[in-house]
Amino acid sequence: MTAHHLKLNPSNTELLFIPSTTGPHHDLTISFGNSLITLTEDEGSLGVILDGQLSFSAHIANLTRSCRFLRRIRPFLSQEATQLLVQSLVISRLDYCNSLLAGLPLRAVRPLQLVQNAAA
């Protein structure tokens, strides 16, 4: 990393362990500089929340929560303003990194389907 003039910030570094099988929980810690990096349950990167099982349950919950804000302000908006906000905010959030959700069980992506149906 030093050859490319990169530096690792230990205070902002988190460790996410993704096991190959569902086995016992590992208590991993890495000593780096004066900091101790511990294992986290889920980690956000580029707007996507990853967890150790790659179920994306935390990401889906966060995404549906952020898309449902429109229900609170809907009574105060015109039809055109609502349509513009849904297209620019809700649909774009659903489309961002949705290829990561391919292959998940239907019960996992059902909340996103409900948000999309409400946006239609």
All heavy atoms as an XYZ file, in Angstrom:
925
protein
N       0.820     -1.190      0.000
C       0.000      0.000      0.000
C       0.863      1.252      0.000
O       0.467      2.260     -0.560
C      -0.934      0.000      1.203
C      -2.070     -0.984      1.067
S      -3.272     -1.035      2.422
C      -3.592      0.619      2.796
N       2.009      1.167      0.640
C       2.858      2.357      0.675
C       3.423      2.685     -0.693
O       3.727      3.840     -0.969
C       4.001      2.174      1.687
O       4.742      1.013      1.342
C       3.469      2.054      3.092
N       3.558      1.690     -1.554
C       4.064      1.943     -2.904
C       3.088      2.802     -3.702
O       3.483      3.527     -4.601
C       4.305      0.626     -3.627
N       1.808      2.725     -3.354
C       0.773      3.506     -4.039
C       0.349      4.724     -3.223
O      -0.679      5.329     -3.497
C      -0.437      2.631     -4.339
C      -0.120      1.487     -5.245
N       0.148      1.635     -6.579
C      -0.003      0.159     -4.986
C       0.401      0.460     -7.119
N       0.315     -0.456     -6.166
N       1.109      5.056     -2.196
C       0.862      6.211     -1.338
C      -0.499      6.123     -0.640
O      -1.196      7.115     -0.495
C       0.979      7.523     -2.124
C       2.283      7.663     -2.825
N       3.458      7.903     -2.157
C       2.610      7.564     -4.143
C       4.453      7.964     -3.018
N       3.968      7.758     -4.231
N      -0.870      4.916     -0.225
C      -2.108      4.705      0.509
C      -1.791      4.437      1.965
O      -0.758      3.859      2.298
C      -2.886      3.526     -0.077
C      -3.338      3.669     -1.522
C      -3.959      2.367     -2.010
C      -4.318      4.816     -1.667
N      -2.681      4.842      2.826
C      -2.488      4.637      4.253
C      -3.786      4.118      4.843
O      -4.862      4.644      4.549
C      -2.092      5.953      4.924
C      -1.727      5.806      6.364
C      -1.250      7.122      6.939
C      -0.904      6.974      8.400
N      -0.495      8.249      8.984
N      -3.704      3.100      5.675
C      -4.871      2.506      6.319
C      -5.144      3.224      7.629
O      -4.233      3.442      8.424
C      -4.613      1.021      6.577
C      -5.779      0.172      6.996
C      -6.833      0.148      5.894
C      -5.324     -1.249      7.268
N      -6.390      3.631      7.829
C      -6.790      4.322      9.047
C      -7.373      3.292     10.010
O      -8.506      2.850      9.827
C      -7.812      5.408      8.716
C      -8.153      6.259      9.905
O      -7.780      5.952     11.026
N      -8.884      7.331      9.651
N      -6.658      2.910     11.044
C      -7.139      1.857     11.934
C      -8.404      2.233     12.695
O      -9.209      1.363     13.031
C      -5.987      1.621     12.902
C      -4.911      2.539     12.540
C      -5.331      3.371     11.395
N      -8.651      3.507     12.946
C      -9.846      3.879     13.690
C     -11.111      3.768     12.841
O     -12.207      3.685     13.374
C      -9.709      5.301     14.237
O      -9.603      6.217     13.166
N     -10.973      3.757     11.506
C     -12.121      3.622     10.619
C     -12.181      2.261      9.943
O     -12.964      2.059      9.026
C     -12.103      4.706      9.536
C     -12.381      6.066     10.098
O     -12.985      6.203     11.148
N     -11.934      7.092      9.401
N     -11.351      1.326     10.370
C     -11.286      0.013      9.755
C     -12.152     -0.956     10.536
O     -12.102     -1.001     11.756
C      -9.836     -0.494      9.715
O      -9.045      0.463      9.027
C      -9.727     -1.823      9.034
N     -12.976     -1.708      9.818
C     -13.821     -2.722     10.437
C     -13.589     -4.055      9.738
O     -13.215     -4.103      8.573
C     -15.294     -2.330     10.348
C     -15.617     -1.100     11.161
C     -17.085     -0.735     11.109
O     -17.796     -1.224     10.221
O     -17.498      0.032     11.958
N     -13.850     -5.127     10.450
C     -13.621     -6.467      9.949
C     -14.950     -7.191      9.826
O     -15.719     -7.260     10.785
C     -12.682     -7.224     10.903
C     -12.432     -8.698     10.636
C     -11.675     -8.868      9.319
C     -11.641     -9.308     11.771
N     -15.235     -7.713      8.630
C     -16.435     -8.504      8.392
C     -15.988     -9.876      7.934
O     -15.302    -10.016      6.923
C     -17.321     -7.842      7.328
C     -18.582     -8.588      6.948
C     -19.543     -8.625      8.132
C     -19.244     -7.943      5.756
N     -16.377    -10.899      8.675
C     -16.003    -12.276      8.358
C     -17.176    -12.953      7.683
O     -18.280    -13.000      8.222
C     -15.604    -13.025      9.638
C     -15.235    -14.453      9.402
C     -14.057    -14.765      8.746
C     -16.048    -15.479      9.825
C     -13.706    -16.084      8.514
C     -15.708    -16.796      9.607
C     -14.535    -17.102      8.954
N     -16.947    -13.478      6.481
C     -17.985    -14.197      5.742
C     -17.527    -15.649      5.629
O     -16.663    -15.976      4.811
C     -18.212    -13.575      4.348
C     -18.593    -12.108      4.506
C     -19.275    -14.341      3.576
C     -18.695    -11.345      3.216
N     -18.096    -16.541      6.460
C     -17.648    -17.930      6.442
C     -18.155    -18.660      5.204
O     -19.155    -18.287      4.604
C     -18.252    -18.517      7.719
C     -19.444    -17.678      7.981
C     -19.121    -16.304      7.460
N     -17.452    -19.734      4.828
C     -17.868    -20.515      3.670
C     -19.068    -21.395      4.004
O     -19.842    -21.737      3.131
C     -16.716    -21.373      3.162
O     -16.291    -22.256      4.180
N     -19.232    -21.776      5.244
C     -20.386    -22.561      5.685
C     -20.914    -21.960      6.976
O     -20.264    -21.140      7.609
C     -20.000    -24.041      5.950
O     -19.005    -24.063      6.979
C     -19.464    -24.703      4.693
N     -22.093    -22.395      7.352
C     -22.652    -21.908      8.613
C     -22.034    -22.718      9.743
O     -22.455    -23.822     10.041
C     -24.177    -22.056      8.631
O     -24.516    -23.424      8.374
C     -24.816    -21.178      7.586
N     -21.030    -22.185     10.331
C     -20.320    -22.851     11.408
C     -20.401    -22.028     12.671
O     -21.208    -21.117     12.799
N     -19.556    -22.337     13.621
C     -19.559    -21.577     14.870
C     -19.107    -20.139     14.643
O     -18.375    -19.838     13.706
C     -18.567    -22.339     15.759
C     -17.688    -23.064     14.801
C     -18.538    -23.374     13.597
N     -19.572    -19.259     15.506
C     -19.217    -17.846     15.419
C     -17.755    -17.673     15.831
O     -17.300    -18.216     16.816
C     -20.128    -17.030     16.335
C     -19.834    -15.568     16.299
N     -20.103    -14.793     15.210
C     -19.275    -14.750     17.226
C     -19.736    -13.543     15.461
N     -19.225    -13.500     16.678
N     -17.017    -16.935     15.042
C     -15.599    -16.713     15.317
C     -15.409    -15.367     15.993
O     -16.012    -14.378     15.600
C     -14.793    -16.733     14.013
C     -14.866    -18.030     13.285
N     -14.190    -19.137     13.688
C     -15.559    -18.394     12.179
C     -14.441    -20.135     12.855
N     -15.272    -19.705     11.932
N     -14.585    -15.345     17.007
C     -14.195    -14.096     17.642
C     -12.835    -13.707     17.097
O     -11.801    -14.120     17.613
C     -14.139    -14.249     19.166
C     -15.501    -14.237     19.794
O     -16.420    -13.666     19.176
O     -15.661    -14.789     20.889
N     -12.851    -12.935     16.044
C     -11.608    -12.518     15.412
C     -11.277    -11.095     15.826
O     -12.137    -10.228     15.843
C     -11.734    -12.574     13.888
C     -12.007    -13.931     13.269
C     -12.231    -13.780     11.768
C     -10.844    -14.866     13.518
N     -10.057    -10.881     16.153
C      -9.551     -9.529     16.397
C      -8.173     -9.428     15.762
O      -7.410    -10.386     15.736
C      -9.439     -9.209     17.897
O      -8.617    -10.188     18.516
C     -10.796     -9.184     18.572
N      -7.905     -8.266     15.227
C      -6.619     -8.021     14.588
C      -5.995     -6.809     15.253
O      -6.638     -5.770     15.382
C      -6.784     -7.781     13.079
C      -7.312     -9.042     12.395
C      -5.468     -7.357     12.451
C      -7.605     -8.859     10.925
N      -4.774     -6.960     15.666
C      -4.041     -5.844     16.237
C      -3.335     -5.120     15.103
O      -2.564     -5.715     14.343
C      -3.021     -6.359     17.256
O      -2.270     -5.287     17.747
N      -3.625     -3.819     14.987
C      -3.056     -3.028     13.907
C      -2.615     -1.694     14.473
O      -3.435     -0.885     14.885
C      -4.097     -2.821     12.794
C      -3.575     -2.062     11.621
C      -2.713     -2.658     10.723
C      -3.932     -0.748     11.430
C      -2.232     -1.968      9.645
C      -3.456     -0.039     10.346
C      -2.605     -0.649      9.457
N      -1.337     -1.473     14.495
C      -0.815     -0.258     15.099
C      -1.150     -0.245     16.582
O      -0.883     -1.188     17.303
N      -1.756      0.829     17.042
C      -2.196      0.924     18.434
C      -3.667      0.579     18.585
O      -4.227      0.729     19.658
C      -1.948      2.335     18.972
C      -0.470      2.640     19.056
O       0.342      1.726     19.181
N      -0.118      3.910     18.974
N      -4.308      0.147     17.519
C      -5.738     -0.137     17.537
C      -5.993     -1.630     17.473
O      -5.179     -2.404     16.972
C      -6.431      0.536     16.349
O      -6.282      1.921     16.418
N      -7.165     -2.006     17.960
C      -7.618     -3.379     17.903
C      -8.854     -3.415     17.021
O      -9.865     -2.778     17.315
C      -7.937     -3.875     19.312
C      -8.145     -5.360     19.474
C      -6.873     -6.112     19.125
C      -8.564     -5.676     20.890
N      -8.793     -4.128     15.907
C      -9.899     -4.218     14.965
C     -10.698     -5.459     15.305
O     -10.169     -6.574     15.307
C      -9.376     -4.269     13.516
C      -8.548     -3.026     13.218
C     -10.536     -4.387     12.539
C      -7.815     -3.076     11.907
N     -11.983     -5.284     15.615
C     -12.832     -6.393     16.023
C     -13.838     -6.728     14.921
O     -14.096     -5.944     14.016
C     -13.594     -6.064     17.314
O     -14.387     -4.900     17.091
C     -12.636     -5.821     18.466
N     -14.429     -7.883     15.050
C     -15.407     -8.385     14.100
C     -16.725     -7.625     14.247
O     -17.176     -7.362     15.360
C     -15.636     -9.874     14.356
C     -16.460    -10.656     13.370
C     -15.758    -10.714     12.030
C     -16.698    -12.055     13.889
N     -17.346     -7.232     13.127
C     -18.639     -6.558     13.160
C     -19.701     -7.464     12.569
O     -19.410     -8.348     11.757
C     -18.608     -5.241     12.358
O     -18.301     -5.535     11.004
C     -17.600     -4.275     12.918
N     -20.938     -7.240     12.972
C     -22.068     -8.028     12.466
C     -22.401     -7.653     11.033
O     -22.702     -8.507     10.209
C     -23.294     -7.842     13.359
C     -23.135     -8.413     14.736
C     -23.040     -9.924     14.722
O     -23.760    -10.559     13.926
O     -22.238    -10.459     15.497
N     -22.426     -6.363     10.747
C     -22.690     -5.898      9.391
C     -21.886     -4.641      9.133
O     -21.545     -3.905     10.038
C     -24.180     -5.659      9.152
C     -24.824     -4.805     10.217
O     -24.116     -4.219     11.041
O     -26.058     -4.716     10.223
N     -21.579     -4.437      7.868
C     -20.699     -3.345      7.480
C     -21.257     -2.672      6.238
O     -21.672     -3.332      5.301
C     -19.296     -3.896      7.196
C     -18.346     -2.943      6.551
C     -18.113     -1.692      7.350
O     -18.170     -1.749      8.589
O     -17.893     -0.640      6.731
N     -21.286     -1.360      6.261
C     -21.764     -0.606      5.111
C     -20.609     -0.143      4.245
O     -19.586      0.320      4.738
N     -20.788     -0.301      2.951
C     -19.778      0.144      2.009
C     -20.470      0.575      0.727
O     -21.232     -0.194      0.140
C     -18.787     -0.988      1.720
O     -17.824     -0.555      0.794
N     -20.241      1.820      0.312
C     -20.828      2.368     -0.908
C     -22.355      2.287     -0.909
O     -22.975      2.030     -1.934
C     -20.262      1.665     -2.146
C     -18.772      1.827     -2.379
C     -18.323      0.974     -3.547
C     -18.411      3.280     -2.593
N     -22.953      2.474      0.248
C     -24.407      2.497      0.326
C     -25.064      1.141      0.459
O     -26.285      1.028      0.461
N     -24.288      0.085      0.576
C     -24.823     -1.267      0.723
C     -24.345     -1.816      2.059
O     -23.171     -1.699      2.399
C     -24.353     -2.185     -0.424
C     -24.858     -3.601     -0.224
C     -24.806     -1.644     -1.758
N     -25.261     -2.404      2.817
C     -24.911     -2.977      4.113
C     -24.749     -4.485      3.939
O     -25.692     -5.180      3.575
C     -25.987     -2.662      5.168
C     -26.151     -1.150      5.304
C     -25.617     -3.299      6.498
C     -27.285     -0.735      6.199
N     -23.546     -4.968      4.163
C     -23.246     -6.397      4.060
C     -23.270     -7.023      5.437
O     -22.879     -6.400      6.421
C     -21.859     -6.608      3.450
C     -21.636     -6.080      2.042
C     -20.165     -6.185      1.680
C     -22.472     -6.840      1.059
N     -23.706     -8.277      5.506
C     -23.631     -9.018      6.759
C     -22.872    -10.315      6.509
O     -22.563    -10.659      5.372
C     -25.017     -9.265      7.365
C     -25.961     -9.989      6.423
O     -25.478    -10.753      5.570
O     -27.164     -9.787      6.539
N     -22.574    -11.022      7.562
C     -21.751    -12.217      7.470
C     -22.371    -13.353      6.686
O     -21.671    -14.208      6.158
N     -23.702    -13.390      6.579
C     -24.378    -14.447      5.834
C     -24.749    -14.008      4.419
O     -25.353    -14.778      3.674
C     -25.654    -14.893      6.555
C     -25.408    -15.646      7.840
C     -25.022    -14.714      8.975
O     -25.477    -13.576      9.038
N     -24.179    -15.182      9.869
N     -24.436    -12.773      4.063
C     -24.799    -12.187      2.772
C     -26.302    -12.294      2.514
O     -26.736    -12.530      1.395
C     -24.006    -12.829      1.632
C     -22.510    -12.549      1.637
C     -21.833    -13.282      0.491
C     -22.235    -11.060      1.544
N     -27.092    -12.108      3.572
C     -28.550    -12.140      3.430
C     -29.105    -10.770      3.059
O     -30.241    -10.669      2.622
C     -29.193    -12.604      4.734
O     -28.993    -11.633      5.750
N     -28.322     -9.719      3.256
C     -28.695     -8.340      2.953
C     -29.941     -7.895      3.721
O     -30.616     -6.959      3.321
C     -28.919     -8.142      1.449
C     -27.671     -8.290      0.644
C     -27.392     -9.477     -0.009
C     -26.765     -7.257      0.546
C     -26.233     -9.626     -0.757
C     -25.609     -7.392     -0.198
C     -25.350     -8.579     -0.848
N     -30.259     -8.555      4.822
C     -31.460     -8.200      5.583
C     -31.355     -6.796      6.172
O     -32.330     -6.038      6.143
C     -31.728     -9.226      6.681
O     -30.618     -9.330      7.538
N     -30.204     -6.414      6.668
C     -30.038     -5.060      7.202
C     -30.107     -4.022      6.087
O     -30.677     -2.943      6.267
C     -28.704     -4.943      7.941
N     -29.569     -4.352      4.923
C     -29.620     -3.440      3.782
C     -31.060     -3.242      3.311
O     -31.485     -2.117      3.059
C     -28.760     -3.986      2.646
C     -28.853     -3.197      1.385
N     -28.340     -1.924      1.283
C     -29.414     -3.474      0.190
C     -28.580     -1.453      0.062
N     -29.226     -2.391     -0.614
N     -31.821     -4.320      3.226
C     -33.213     -4.234      2.774
C     -34.046     -3.462      3.777
O     -34.875     -2.621      3.399
C     -33.771     -5.643      2.516
C     -33.069     -6.252      1.293
C     -35.275     -5.612      2.316
C     -33.380     -7.704      1.049
N     -33.836     -3.696      5.070
C     -34.589     -2.956      6.094
C     -34.270     -1.468      6.039
O     -35.176     -0.623      6.125
C     -34.271     -3.522      7.478
N     -33.013     -1.127      5.876
C     -32.621      0.274      5.781
C     -33.171      0.926      4.517
O     -33.635      2.070      4.544
C     -31.090      0.382      5.804
C     -30.616      1.799      5.869
O     -31.206      2.630      6.544
N     -29.539      2.080      5.177
N     -33.164      0.205      3.432
C     -33.661      0.727      2.160
C     -35.165      0.966      2.207
O     -35.646      2.020      1.778
C     -33.312     -0.248      1.039
C     -33.610      0.167     -0.378
C     -32.874      1.447     -0.724
C     -33.196     -0.935     -1.329
N     -35.913      0.037      2.752
C     -37.370      0.234      2.836
C     -37.712      1.364      3.799
O     -38.637      2.135      3.546
C     -38.079     -1.060      3.272
O     -37.518     -1.521      4.495
C     -37.955     -2.130      2.215
N     -36.964      1.482      4.878
C     -37.197      2.567      5.829
C     -36.946      3.926      5.178
O     -37.705      4.881      5.366
C     -36.292      2.390      7.046
C     -36.624      3.289      8.211
C     -35.735      3.018      9.424
N     -35.433      1.619      9.653
C     -34.206      1.078      9.516
N     -33.187      1.822      9.155
N     -34.005     -0.199      9.748
N     -35.895      4.017      4.362
C     -35.577      5.297      3.737
C     -36.546      5.642      2.615
O     -36.725      6.821      2.305
C     -34.149      5.281      3.212
O     -34.023      4.402      2.120
N     -37.173      4.646      2.018
C     -38.124      4.914      0.930
C     -39.517      5.264      1.438
O     -40.304      5.859      0.709
C     -38.216      3.708      0.006
S     -36.764      3.485     -1.030
N     -39.836      4.899      2.657
C     -41.185      5.135      3.179
C     -41.386      6.525      3.765
O     -42.470      6.846      4.235
C     -41.525      4.076      4.219
C     -41.704      2.726      3.578
C     -42.191      1.710      4.549
N     -42.340      0.434      3.859
C     -42.355     -0.722      4.466
N     -42.246     -0.776      5.768
N     -42.487     -1.819      3.770
N     -40.344      7.360      3.695
C     -40.467      8.710      4.236
C     -41.510      9.518      3.480
O     -42.108     10.449      4.022
C     -39.123      9.434      4.167
C     -38.741      9.845      2.778
C     -39.027     11.124      2.330
C     -38.115      8.965      1.928
C     -38.697     11.508      1.041
C     -37.777      9.343      0.650
C     -38.076     10.624      0.204
N     -41.743      9.171      2.237
C     -42.660      9.928      1.383
C     -44.101      9.866      1.892
O     -44.874     10.788      1.662
C     -42.568      9.397     -0.046
C     -43.119     10.263     -1.146
C     -42.436     11.620     -1.155
C     -42.933      9.587     -2.482
N     -44.444      8.800      2.603
C     -45.811      8.672      3.132
C     -46.151      9.805      4.098
O     -47.296     10.221      4.184
C     -45.979      7.336      3.854
C     -45.993      6.160      2.940
C     -46.412      4.916      3.641
N     -45.613      4.669      4.841
C     -45.730      3.593      5.590
N     -46.589      2.666      5.281
N     -44.983      3.437      6.659
N     -45.157     10.292      4.809
C     -45.414     11.336      5.803
C     -45.703     12.689      5.171
O     -46.474     13.475      5.712
C     -44.230     11.469      6.748
C     -44.039     10.261      7.606
C     -42.905     10.465      8.560
N     -42.709      9.268      9.362
C     -41.665      9.061     10.103
N     -40.710      9.952     10.162
N     -41.560      7.954     10.798
N     -45.062     12.974      4.040
C     -45.240     14.292      3.426
C     -46.200     14.262      2.243
O     -46.507     15.301      1.675
C     -43.877     14.877      2.993
C     -43.208     13.999      1.942
C     -42.983     15.095      4.187
C     -41.982     14.624      1.330
N     -46.703     13.093      1.883
C     -47.583     12.950      0.727
C     -48.813     13.850      0.802
O     -49.189     14.442     -0.226
C     -47.993     11.479      0.562
C     -49.056     11.212     -0.478
C     -48.566     11.586     -1.871
N     -49.581     11.449     -2.861
C     -50.270     12.461     -3.401
N     -50.044     13.685     -3.013
N     -51.169     12.249     -4.321
N     -49.484     14.023      1.926
C     -50.683     14.876      1.954
C     -50.411     16.339      1.603
O     -51.320     17.061      1.213
C     -51.186     14.760      3.395
C     -50.594     13.509      3.915
C     -49.292     13.338      3.207
N     -49.157     16.767      1.708
C     -48.828     18.161      1.463
C     -48.310     18.415      0.051
O     -47.963     19.545     -0.280
C     -47.769     18.630      2.469
C     -48.170     18.368      3.890
C     -47.547     17.357      4.620
C     -49.174     19.106      4.492
C     -47.921     17.109      5.929
C     -49.552     18.855      5.794
C     -48.924     17.850      6.515
N     -48.243     17.375     -0.781
C     -47.671     17.493     -2.119
C     -48.734     17.387     -3.201
O     -49.745     16.704     -3.025
C     -46.632     16.390     -2.353
C     -45.425     16.368     -1.431
C     -44.592     15.134     -1.696
C     -44.596     17.620     -1.609
N     -48.466     18.040     -4.311
C     -49.353     17.894     -5.467
C     -49.053     16.560     -6.153
O     -48.059     15.895     -5.855
C     -49.131     19.047     -6.441
O     -47.837     18.954     -7.002
N     -49.901     16.186     -7.097
C     -49.706     14.945     -7.840
C     -48.389     14.962     -8.619
O     -47.654     13.982     -8.628
C     -50.884     14.732     -8.805
C     -50.798     13.463     -9.624
C     -51.019     12.216     -8.799
O     -51.621     12.265     -7.727
N     -50.503     11.103     -9.273
N     -48.076     16.098     -9.236
C     -46.857     16.193    -10.029
C     -45.609     16.139     -9.143
O     -44.603     15.501     -9.490
C     -46.836     17.500    -10.842
C     -47.933     17.593    -11.883
C     -49.266     18.051    -11.301
O     -49.267     18.714    -10.233
O     -50.299     17.724    -11.886
N     -45.660     16.803     -7.999
C     -44.521     16.787     -7.082
C     -44.302     15.385     -6.517
O     -43.155     14.934     -6.388
C     -44.732     17.784     -5.949
N     -45.376     14.693     -6.212
C     -45.263     13.327     -5.712
C     -44.643     12.417     -6.750
O     -43.750     11.622     -6.457
C     -46.642     12.791     -5.299
O     -47.203     13.649     -4.322
C     -46.541     11.390     -4.741
N     -45.093     12.544     -7.991
C     -44.559     11.721     -9.062
C     -43.071     11.991     -9.268
O     -42.277     11.069     -9.425
C     -45.324     11.986    -10.353
C     -44.878     11.130    -11.513
C     -45.689     11.414    -12.767
O     -46.547     12.290    -12.774
N     -45.404     10.673    -13.812
N     -42.682     13.246     -9.222
C     -41.280     13.609     -9.391
C     -40.420     13.056     -8.257
O     -39.333     12.505     -8.493
C     -41.142     15.131     -9.466
C     -39.749     15.674     -9.694
C     -39.246     15.258    -11.071
C     -39.748     17.179     -9.562
N     -40.895     13.166     -7.031
C     -40.130     12.649     -5.887
C     -40.021     11.130     -5.923
O     -38.960     10.574     -5.612
C     -40.771     13.099     -4.579
C     -40.512     14.544     -4.179
C     -41.308     14.894     -2.931
C     -39.039     14.767     -3.934
N     -41.099     10.457     -6.292
C     -41.057      8.995     -6.358
C     -40.063      8.540     -7.411
O     -39.246      7.647     -7.172
C     -42.467      8.418     -6.627
C     -42.399      6.962     -7.039
C     -43.338      8.567     -5.401
N     -40.101      9.175     -8.571
C     -39.188      8.771     -9.637
C     -37.740      9.097     -9.305
O     -36.836      8.310     -9.603
C     -39.579      9.450    -10.946
C     -40.849      8.918    -11.527
C     -41.315      9.719    -12.734
O     -40.773     10.773    -13.032
N     -42.322      9.211    -13.413
N     -37.498     10.236     -8.698
C     -36.113     10.635     -8.457
C     -35.512     10.028     -7.197
O     -34.314      9.750     -7.159
C     -36.006     12.154     -8.390
O     -36.741     12.651     -7.304
N     -36.315      9.804     -6.173
C     -35.760      9.316     -4.907
C     -36.013      7.830     -4.672
O     -35.080      7.064     -4.423
C     -36.321     10.130     -3.744
C     -35.998     11.619     -3.765
C     -36.677     12.323     -2.604
C     -34.512     11.854     -3.726
N     -37.254      7.425     -4.754
C     -37.599      6.048     -4.393
C     -37.095      5.059     -5.438
O     -36.388      4.102     -5.110
C     -39.125      5.909     -4.178
C     -39.498      4.464     -3.917
C     -39.577      6.793     -3.030
N     -37.438      5.290     -6.691
C     -37.050      4.347     -7.733
C     -35.525      4.288     -7.878
O     -34.950      3.209     -8.065
C     -37.714      4.715     -9.082
C     -39.246      4.716     -8.938
C     -37.272      3.772    -10.191
C     -39.847      3.402     -8.521
N     -34.845      5.423     -7.755
C     -33.384      5.401     -7.864
C     -32.757      4.633     -6.707
O     -31.748      3.943     -6.892
C     -32.829      6.821     -7.932
O     -33.058      7.504     -6.726
N     -33.323      4.711     -5.526
C     -32.791      3.947     -4.389
C     -33.018      2.457     -4.574
O     -32.192      1.641     -4.189
C     -33.431      4.403     -3.081
C     -32.947      5.749     -2.642
C     -33.559      6.145     -1.333
N     -33.321      7.552     -1.083
C     -33.249      8.071      0.116
N     -33.419      7.316      1.169
N     -33.018      9.349      0.264
N     -34.168      2.098     -5.135
C     -34.433      0.682     -5.377
C     -33.518      0.125     -6.472
O     -33.122     -1.028     -6.421
C     -35.897      0.477     -5.772
C     -36.929      0.706     -4.677
C     -38.326      0.562     -5.244
C     -36.726     -0.234     -3.515
N     -33.186      0.942     -7.452
C     -32.357      0.482     -8.561
C     -30.878      0.403     -8.209
O     -30.144     -0.374     -8.817
C     -32.526      1.402     -9.767
C     -33.825      1.166    -10.492
O     -34.447      0.111    -10.264
O     -34.224      2.035    -11.279
N     -30.424      1.193     -7.242
C     -29.009      1.231     -6.910
C     -28.559     -0.115     -6.336
O     -29.086     -0.593     -5.333
C     -28.713      2.354     -5.920
C     -27.257      2.439     -5.541
C     -26.321      2.886     -6.461
C     -26.813      2.057     -4.292
C     -24.982      2.966     -6.138
C     -25.480      2.137     -3.950
C     -24.569      2.585     -4.879
O     -23.235      2.653     -4.556
N     -27.607     -0.741     -6.958
C     -27.009     -2.016     -6.531
C     -28.028     -3.143     -6.395
O     -27.843     -4.052     -5.597
C     -26.239     -1.857     -5.224
S     -24.730     -0.914     -5.401
N     -29.114     -3.091     -7.169
C     -30.109     -4.147     -7.040
C     -29.617     -5.480     -7.599
O     -30.179     -6.520     -7.291
C     -31.438     -3.749     -7.679
C     -31.341     -3.535     -9.163
O     -30.265     -3.617     -9.747
N     -32.462     -3.240     -9.780
N     -28.562     -5.478     -8.390
C     -28.025     -6.742     -8.895
C     -27.431     -7.585     -7.764
O     -27.328     -8.804     -7.902
C     -26.976     -6.491     -9.977
O     -25.895     -5.757     -9.451
N     -27.071     -6.959     -6.663
C     -26.576     -7.720     -5.513
C     -27.670     -8.563     -4.873
O     -27.392     -9.552     -4.206
C     -26.008     -6.772     -4.451
C     -24.752     -5.998     -4.828
C     -24.411     -5.015     -3.733
C     -23.602     -6.943     -5.082
N     -28.918     -8.178     -5.082
C     -30.040     -8.869     -4.466
C     -30.545    -10.033     -5.314
O     -31.451    -10.749     -4.896
C     -31.180     -7.879     -4.204
C     -30.799     -6.641     -3.393
C     -31.980     -5.697     -3.288
C     -30.282     -7.024     -2.028
N     -29.981    -10.228     -6.496
C     -30.405    -11.321     -7.370
C     -30.113    -12.652     -6.699
O     -29.051    -12.867     -6.126
C     -29.682    -11.238     -8.707
N     -31.076    -13.533     -6.741
C     -30.907    -14.860     -6.162
C     -31.326    -14.977     -4.716
O     -31.295    -16.074     -4.158
N     -31.726    -13.868     -4.098
C     -32.218    -13.953     -2.717
C     -33.606    -14.577     -2.715
O     -34.350    -14.477     -3.699
C     -32.280    -12.562     -2.082
C     -30.959    -11.905     -1.722
C     -31.209    -10.521     -1.134
C     -30.180    -12.745     -0.744
N     -34.007    -15.200     -1.625
C     -35.356    -15.761     -1.552
C     -36.419    -14.668     -1.652
O     -36.174    -13.506     -1.307
C     -35.410    -16.428     -0.175
C     -34.064    -16.321      0.413
C     -33.220    -15.454     -0.439
N     -37.592    -15.036     -2.128
C     -38.669    -14.066     -2.311
C     -39.075    -13.405     -1.004
O     -39.430    -12.235     -0.981
C     -39.880    -14.738     -2.961
C     -39.690    -15.164     -4.415
C     -40.939    -15.866     -4.921
C     -39.368    -13.972     -5.282
N     -39.014    -14.146      0.095
C     -39.392    -13.557      1.392
C     -38.429    -12.446      1.807
O     -38.792    -11.542      2.546
C     -39.485    -14.619      2.472
C     -38.191    -15.314      2.759
C     -38.315    -16.313      3.915
N     -37.198    -17.202      3.971
C     -35.965    -16.878      4.333
N     -35.699    -15.656      4.686
N     -35.007    -17.771      4.359
N     -37.195    -12.502      1.311
C     -36.210    -11.479      1.656
C     -36.451    -10.189      0.885
O     -36.273     -9.099      1.423
C     -34.801    -11.997      1.396
N     -36.845    -10.304     -0.375
C     -37.029     -9.108     -1.202
C     -38.481     -8.629     -1.214
O     -38.793     -7.625     -1.847
C     -36.537     -9.341     -2.651
C     -35.052     -9.542     -2.676
C     -37.257    -10.490     -3.303
N     -39.361     -9.298     -0.509
C     -40.774     -8.896     -0.458
C     -40.960     -7.457      0.014
O     -41.770     -6.728     -0.561
C     -41.564     -9.851      0.424
C     -43.008     -9.468      0.620
C     -43.934    -10.456     -0.028
N     -45.318    -10.144      0.312
C     -46.135     -9.567     -0.545
N     -45.714     -9.235     -1.733
N     -47.386     -9.328     -0.204
N     -40.254     -6.974      1.049
C     -40.420     -5.567      1.451
C     -40.085     -4.581      0.329
O     -40.754     -3.565      0.175
C     -39.460     -5.406      2.628
C     -39.266     -6.769      3.161
C     -39.375     -7.681      1.992
N     -39.094     -4.898     -0.475
C     -38.753     -4.028     -1.595
C     -39.838     -4.061     -2.665
O     -40.145     -3.031     -3.287
C     -37.406     -4.440     -2.199
C     -36.207     -4.310     -1.283
C     -34.963     -4.837     -1.971
C     -36.022     -2.896     -0.830
N     -40.433     -5.226     -2.868
C     -41.525     -5.331     -3.819
C     -42.722     -4.508     -3.368
O     -43.373     -3.844     -4.172
C     -41.924     -6.801     -3.993
C     -42.987     -7.029     -5.041
C     -42.492     -6.710     -6.433
O     -41.428     -7.152     -6.824
N     -43.265     -5.947     -7.188
N     -42.999     -4.487     -2.073
C     -44.099     -3.692     -1.542
C     -43.842     -2.203     -1.726
O     -44.763     -1.437     -2.064
C     -44.329     -4.022     -0.063
C     -44.821     -5.436      0.238
C     -44.869     -5.675      1.734
C     -46.184     -5.677     -0.403
N     -42.611     -1.766     -1.528
C     -42.267     -0.358     -1.741
C     -42.427      0.008     -3.202
O     -42.968      1.048     -3.553
C     -40.831     -0.061     -1.241
C     -40.356      1.302     -1.711
C     -40.761     -0.155      0.268
N     -41.982     -0.877     -4.087
C     -42.106     -0.613     -5.527
C     -43.561     -0.573     -5.952
O     -43.957      0.278     -6.755
C     -41.347     -1.667     -6.320
C     -41.331     -1.390     -7.806
C     -40.514     -2.404     -8.569
O     -40.081     -3.419     -8.021
N     -40.294     -2.137     -9.829
N     -44.382     -1.458     -5.413
C     -45.804     -1.456     -5.739
C     -46.469     -0.183     -5.248
O     -47.340      0.380     -5.914
C     -46.505     -2.670     -5.150
C     -46.062     -3.954     -5.809
O     -45.428     -3.950     -6.854
N     -46.375     -5.073     -5.178
N     -46.079      0.291     -4.072
C     -46.661      1.532     -3.542
C     -46.222      2.741     -4.348
O     -46.950      3.725     -4.437
C     -46.250      1.700     -2.079
N     -45.042      2.663     -4.953
C     -44.542      3.781     -5.751
C     -45.211      3.859     -7.121
O     -45.199      4.907     -7.756
C     -43.036      3.654     -5.941
N     -45.820      2.763     -7.549
C     -46.438      2.743     -8.885
C     -47.717      3.532     -8.941
O     -48.365      3.861     -8.036
C     -46.717      1.296     -9.288
